[in-house]
Structures are given as C-alpha cells and as structure tokens.
Amino acid sequence: MKILNQLSKITFVIAVLLSLTSSLLAQSAEEGKSLYTANCAACHAINEKVVGPALKDVHQRREAAWLVKWIKNSQAMVKSGDPIAVKLYADNNNALMTSFESLSDIQIKSIIAYIKAESEAPAAAPKTAGMSTTVVAADTQDWSSKVNWMLFIVAILLVLIIAVVINILTRIGQIQGKPILNWNATNSILLLAFLVIGMGAVFWEFYAHSKHTVFSAGSASEHGVEYDSMFMITLILTGVVFIITQVLLFWYGFKYKADGKRKALYYPDNHKIELLWTIIPAIVLTVLVIRGLITWDAMMNKKDEKARKIEIFAYQFGWNARYAGTDNKLGAHNFREVGVMNQLGVDTNDVNAYDDIVTNELHLEVNQPIDLHFRAKDVIHSALMPHFRVQMNVVPGLPTKFSFTPTVTTAEMRTKMGKPEFDYILLCNKICGSAHYRMKMKVVIDTKAEYQKWIKSQSVLVANKVNANAVALK
Amino acid sequence: MSDHNLHHNQEEHEHHEDNFISKYIFSMDHKMIARQFLITGIIMGTLGMLMSLIFRLQLAYPDMKFPFLEGVLGHWGKDGKLDPNFYLALITIHGTIMVFYVLTAGLSGTFSNLLIPLQVGARDMASPFMNMLSYWFFFASSCVLVFSLFVDGGPASAGWTVYPPLSALPKAIPGSGTGMTLWLAAMVLFIASALLGGINYIATILNMRTTGMKMTRLPLTIWAFLVTAILGLLSFPVLLGGSLLLIFDRSFGTSFYLSEIVAEFAGGIERTGGSPILFQHLFWFLGHPEVYIILLPALGITSEVIATNARKPIFGYRAMIGSILAIGILSFIVWGHHMFITGMNPFLGSVFMLGTLIIAVPSAVKTFNYLATLWKGNLHLTPAMMFAIGLVSFFISGGLTGIYLGNAALDINLHDTYFVVAHFHLVMGSAAIFGMMSGIYHWYPKLFGRMMNETAGHIHFWLTIISAYCVFFPMHFMGLAGVPRRYYANTAYDQFNVFVDMNEFITIAAILGGAAQLIFLANFFLSIYKGKRAPQNPWKSNTLEWTAPVEHLHGNWPGEIPHVYRWAYDYSKPGADDDFIPQNVPNAGQVDPMDETEGLPVSHGVKSDAVLA
C-alpha cells in the first residue's frame, strides 16, 4: 500500500512537471503577463514603489541570472552575503520577499520579458489615453484638494478671529464690570445650530454617498436579497431612534439653558415612564433578533447536494481557486505536501484531486449554487465579496465554508451600474501583512455557456491520469 | 468605618515628612497618583493622536510624498513615503495606546484614584502602596511600549488585536519580531497594573465608605468605577493567560494557536494541532468587557456632570445602577460577536447575537435617563457639561450602529470594514474621550486647585465635536461600499476611487481635530501654574469631594471625615434655600446618618407627580 502511495505521488509530481514544461517552453511576454499578475502584482508595480520596489528597467539594473536566483530565494542570497542583495533587503526595511521556488527559470525569464516590454512601452497609444484620463482625474482631485485645504485654512482663521473677538469682549466686559459674552447663551444657540446643520449634513451624506455603497446596485446573490431587506429594516428603525434622540438631546440643551431666574424641576424618577422605555426597546430588539436569527440561519445552514464545490486558497499575498472538476469532489489536502511542485498542498494520494482545476480567477456560473471551502497557507485571511454579501475568514488549520448562489452576471452588473469596466472582486479583509491591501482576486459571473467554455480552457491537475480514467470507464 | 479612618489620620500626621521624591514621584497619595495617571495618559494620548495623523495623511494622499516623514520616521519614511509595514505598525500602536493606555489607565486610573476615596469619604485607598505600584507598573509598561517603536523590524504590526499566526511568526511580518515581544511584555506589565489598581478600588468602595454612605447613596461615578474594576479583575487575567500562551508559541516552539503551518514558515518547526481561533476567544473574553471598562467610567462621570450642571437629580438613579450592573454582567457573554465569521458554529453565533442585542436595552435606558435629566433642567453649559452632552450624542450615534454589527447576519458584509472603524471610534473612542474631557474640566479644580480657562474649553469642545463627526460619520459609507479597514491604500481597487475626496476630507478634519487638542494641552498645562485659584465648591456640587479643602493634604480632610445623610442628587429640591444640598448636610431632625426616612429616591416618584400636576 505504501509503495502504491509513493508511486502515485511520484507520478503526480512527474505529471505536474510535464504539464508545466509543455506549456512553458517559450519565454514570452504574453505568458509573463499572466505570471506577473498572479505572482508579482500583489507587491510590485512597474512604475512606482508599492510594497516592493518599482520594477521598471529592472532587466537593465540586474543580470538575468541574478534575478532568477533572487526571485527563487532572496533570503538565501541575503544570508550568503551578496552585496546587492544585502543592500536591497536593507533598503526595503528588511521586508521579506516571498520565495518563488516553484517558478521555473523559463517562467521567470518570461516575467522579465514582460517587465521589459512594459518598461519600454510608455509611448504606446493605449498608455497615453490612460494617462490623459488620469491627468483629468488628477485635475479634479487637485481642485477638490484645494477646496478642502481652503476650508481648513478658513476654519483656522475663523478660530483665530473668534479667539481675538472673544478676548476683546472679555476685556470690555472687565472694564464695564460685567461680562458681555455669556457662554451659556452662546452655547445653547450653538447647540441648536449644530443640530440643524448636523442633521442637514447627515441627510446630505445619504444623498451624496449612498450611491457609492454596494447596496445601491442591489445584491448579486440569492441570500443577498434577504440580507438587504434585513439591513433596510435596521436602517429605518435605528434612523428613527437616531433622529428622535439627537433632536431631543440638542433641543433640551438649547431650551433649558440656565437664565438665572428659573429653578430646575425636581423630578428624580417615574417608574411608569422608565418601564415604558425599557419595554419598547426590548420589543423592537426582539423583532430585530428574531428577524436576524432567521436570516442568519438561512444563510449559514444551506445544504444543496448539487452545489458546485470550489476551494478558495489564501496565502501571503494572493488567492487561488480550486475547482472540484467533473466528479465535483475536491481532492483532500495535506499541509505537509505544500512545496515547490504543490503550492496548495493537494493530497497526492487522493484520486479525487486529479481532475481538480487550479486558477487565479474565480469564475462562477450564474444561478448555480456554490459551496466555497476556504483554506489558508500561512496566516488568517478573510475572503470578502461585498457585492454578494459573502464573507468568511480563511484560517490556517481550520477549514471554513460559505454557500451561496450568484444571480447577476458580470455583464448584467456592468449594464446595471453603467460602468463597462466593472468587475466583481474578492478581497482580503483580515490584516495579513505588508501587501494585505493589494491581495485580491477577480470574480467573474458567467452565463452557463461562457462558464463551460472557460472551464474547458483550464487544465486539470493531472491530465494524463484523468484521461486514462476516462478511457477505462469507457 | 470612620473610626478606622480617624485612627489612620492620626498615624499619617505622625510621620508627615514629605521630600520631593516621596511627594511627587513615589507618592502613595491617591490624589498625586491620579495626577500621574492623567499626565502619563495625556502624553500617551498625544503620541497616539500624532500617529493617527501620520497614517491619515497616507490614506488621503497615497501617491504624494511628504519629505518631513523621512525626518520623523527615518528609514520607515524613505523619500517621504510611509513604509507599508510601518503603516501597519502605526495603526497597531495607535489602537493599543488609545484602548489601554489612554482610555483604560488614563481614564479609569485617573478618576478612580481621584474620586473613590474623596467621594466615599475615605482617607486614602485601601492599600496606598499597591496603588503606587499600580502606577509604576503602568509607567514601566508605557516605557516598554514606546521603546518598542525603535527596535529593529519596528513595533508590533499585527493590529491591536494581535491575532496569531500573524503575530506569532516573525516571518509573517517584520513587526512580529522583537517589536511583538516587547508588545507582549508591555501588556503583561499593564495587566499587573490594572489588577493592582482594580483590587484596591473594589476594596476601598466596599470597606471604607464613611458613616451613612450606603451603597444606595453612592454617586453613580463610584458605581461605575466599582463595576469597571470588577470587570477588569475578571477579564484581564484571561488576556494575561492568552498572552503567555502566545509568548510560548513565539519563543518556545509550542503550537497553542498554530495549526498546519509548514516548518519553513514557522522558524524551522512544523506547527500543528493548535487553533488560531482559540486566541481570539481568549482575547475577546477580555476585549469585550474592555469596551465597557472604557465606557462605564465615562458614563459615570457624565451622570455626575449632567446632574450637577442641570441642577437636577439624575433621573432614575436605581435604573441607572441597574443598567450599569446589567451591562457589566452581559458584557461577559457577548465576546463572540467579534468572531461571527471566523467559521465558528453558526448556533454559537446566534447565542452571541442574542446577548449582544439585549445589551442595547440597558444602554437605551441610560440614554433616555440622560435625556430625562436634561428635560426641564436649569442647564449650566460649562465645558464639562458640553463634553457630557457630546458624549451622549456619540453614545447614540455609535451605539445605534452596534445594532447592525451585533446582528450576525448583517455582520457578514460589514465585518472589518470601515463601518466597524466608524462604529467603535464613535461609541468607544469619541464617547469615552469626551467623558474623560468632561471629567478633566469638571474635576480640574480638585486635581490642581486651580480653574481651567473656560473660553478655551468651549472652543476646544466645539472644534473637537465638529471634527470628530466629520472624521467618523463619512466612514460608515466607505464601510457600506466594502472598503476594508487596515488598508495602506485603496489604490488597487477601481471601485474605491470614488472615496478619494472623502478620504482627503476626513484627513483634513482629523488635522483640525488634532489642532484643537493643542488648545486643550496649552490650557491644561498652563492652568496648572497660571489658572485662577479654585473656590471650595466651584460647580455647587453635592458630592463629598467638594467638602475637602482645595489644598491637597494627606488624609483628605483636616478633621473628622464628614458623615453622609442623603443621596448625591438633591439638586433644586423644593423647599430648600439653595438649589443643592451636599451629602453631608442632615435633613431637619435627622440625627442618625443611616436614617432612611428622607433623602432617598424611592419616595420621590409620588411627590414629583404632584409637582407636575
């Protein structure tokens, strides 16, 4: 049995090797681009320093052999005392670069080819078009920036003027023997003004910014509809309470200021009123709790035999999706097998793994129930897909799960929002390290036909085994 | 009780030789320790605020270079660009400082120390020596935390919640090296300080009340401090345990919190068998009560300040005590709402959701009682009163968004987004800071024997409340658009571009808020030396601390400790000459201080109905 296991492991590795080499004989910029997006973009950009340094003209700065060595294991180079490596490490505040030992020399050279092409491409037509739009954007940004800073300066000036005026008034008051500026009266008027302007600002906020929230375009998943209605109920209830209590607070502050003539009402308690305002919140909250529990339960305890199983694998700093393949059974995993040839630590003894498909984008079929299984390699991440009202932490050693059904394709959402370049995203929402803020995966919701076409274009983990199985079944 | 205090007083007078060191540095006098806590807290708070301004600059202008950063931060701000790792370090230390060093030690440490002996009528704390130790552990802890800013790899950077494995594995982030070790050391010292203080507060409140100071006559401040101290005593040890296990995982190769981590990533030893979620349970078992450890003292201070300045009894004294107790108890069974989407059993999520939303009921009762206290009051809008009103406003705004986040279903899309940042900065950050400010303005005459400048106080208030709302209110909308917190920049996401202007607006408002605190700092420190001399009872308040002489002396009262004949809220009582009757004034014909016939809130319900009619 052991020998069999061993054998299957070897064939697995060889098969993976073969499938890799076959597709990667040529070092092309095209190939490099997809490798770059998958492996480098989380920490590097071409023209600017992000987490790591800008990569523009890196092919001129360093020799190819050095780069290959560095990319495969930068720490080894630093430890061996390579002067450039040591300086580079120190210049970047000793931030560790991930080792990419799984990338072949040819793959790395493809990436360099891509960087070279990008470095030399600034004059190309699409680039300039892009730049002009950024210039326009920068202009408007500059303009609003100026307005903001003007407001700031005006605010400071106002404060200074007020301070001077107050000072003068106090002086005059001292000369006349009675204070001119009555803070009690001033504050009570300011409280009222704050209430009016503040409430105005709150409504303006809702008017101006709710269109930017994910709620404006509606939910892109089945359970999201339920989620949104729960949200609206809470918004209305809390909104009413917010307005009533804030108005009363500031209004009382205005109305009951001391005037020197009145005495306060001695009114220490009233059990009837207190009972009332204990019971009413309790009832409102009971409604919210019951409604919330129903929603929560419906979202969490979803079981569907036909759901398509997909594993989301998180690592510093990127995502992979592993599709269960035609058998809809995800191969088991074993963290001890995580390594150069097996980034995801897929259990090589498990036949179910052979037809699994690993990708860098998450494609889902519309109206098809999905079981997402989450697994992390190193630290805790969190997979947030805001448009679908989906989020689940991705915890090393603790598999987690979220089931849902997407209902709006990417194309439909683009039309709905009027943004032709819109894409769904899955982003990391649990602090996980320096490039946390760039750790994302594109999510595409396809129609059935599109999905079939896309999944067929992806290669399974161990192609020859799967074909052999298929032949045997026939 | 008073006999014991009297005896103690005589003893004090026998060896009453103060040199500089025993008076100002290793002082065992609770009033001096309160000042030490306050000033250390203010210094730490200033540091935490400056940090927030640096990372706010980064968030508003992710593409811009600020050459001064290189001068301030050295290699972390090379070419005027903030390093992403140091950004994470800044948010981590900002959170740690604000939550623990300012709002726990600075708020509860200051006012528990100052007010407990003075308001219950005791000569000093039950154990002045432990009280002194409590401060010096806190001081040591602050030093270790500040020192960690300068070590190789930078300070801890895993967020103030320091979730492992990120915080456990130095390979995961540079800050998880020496910086994290020092963070844990600072935390251990801090917990020791909190426990030494807490035991003392409880012992003093329960055992050293003066004659007539029944539990039902305690000012609400003292009730709040009592429940706060109990919460701290029950929950801080759990964090200590959690921290120790994390120290083991980091330094001795254990795997309490680590599971399925390959050897290469975990310092050469394969780690498996533990659970990262275990740490979250231990952390939040402290972490949630911690929210109330911060908030309850602020609410207690507010109750006192509002009643005094509204010249009205606090409405529903017993209901207020009831809600403090209810909040205290419930705070221990809601910690799981921080973990709805960690993959824990959904049923467990339901239980925590139930508990969380129930806690809204006592919170609502408190809010309504504040409103009822203001109603038909005779409001003296002093700076302290303004900050107290501000607290109530923030408590409402931030509390209501808690109803979204406490709902497990809604939390799915809101967890860890800017919505959460907005929520806790309003309800816990701004509200508690406003409570602290209210306390400082109100008890400054008691702390330093002088008055603060009132005009500067009012300007400070208005700028602070405006900037706090401008900073935190818009953040809700970013959260609703799915913008995650703790992002160094949002530039990698096209759909977050719409918030470029908002981020800039928030940063400018934050700078304005920071500038407003300069007014406060100047007012605070100048008034120590230049402020007007404080009168005996500047706010015409009922509580016992105002019967003690303005000049500080060991043992608080020169003669016998005053006896207490009534509750603390006899303001504007019909038939009395003044609109306040201090607690040490007997009713007509009342001989025994313990006598219940007058001055108790119970009997007033009927009477006040008559007044209304």
Interface residues (C-beta under 8 A of the other chain):
Chain A: E48 K49 V50 V51 D91 N93 N94 A95 L96 Q141 S144 S145 N148 W149 L151 F152 A155 I156 V159 I162 A163 I166 T170 L181 W183 N184 T186 N187 S188 L190 L191 F194 G198 A201 V202 E205 H209 S210 H212 T213 V214 F215 Y227 M230 F231 T234 L237 T238 V241 F242 T245 Q246 L248 L249 F250 Y252 G253 Y256 K257 A258 R262 K263 A264 L265 Y266 Y267 P268 D269 N270 H271 I273 E274 W277 T278 P281 A282 L285 L288 V289 G292 L293 T295 W296 D297 M299 M300 N301 Q316 F335 R336 V338 F374 K377 D378 V379 I380 S382 L384 P386 H387 R389 V390 Q391 M392 N393 V395 P396 G397 L398 P399 T400 K401 E421 F422 D423 I425 L427 C428 N429 K430 I431 C432 G433 S434 A435 H436 Y437 R438 K440
Chain B: D63 H75 W76 K78 K81 D83 P84 N85 F86 L88 D152 G153 G154 A158 G159 Y163 P165 L166 L169 K171 A172 I173 P174 L258 S259 E260 I261 V262 F265 E270 T272 G274 S275 P276 I277 A310 R311 K312 P313 I314 F315 G316 Y317 R318 A319 I341 T342 G343 P346 G349 S350 M353 L354 L357 I358 A360 V361 A364 V365 T367 F368 N369 Y370 L371 A372 L374 W375 K376 G377 N378 L379 H380 L381 M386 I389 V392 S393 I396 S397 L400 T401 I403 Y404 N407 A408 A409 L410 I412 N413 H415 D416 T417 E454 T455 H458 I459 W462 L463 I465 I466 Y469 F473 P474 F477 L480 A481 G482 P484 R486 Y487 Y488 A489 N490 A492 Y493 D494 Q495 V498 F499 V500 D501 M502 E504 F505 I508 I511 L512 A515 Y569 Y571 S572 K573 P574 D579 P601 H604 G605 S608 D609 V611 L612
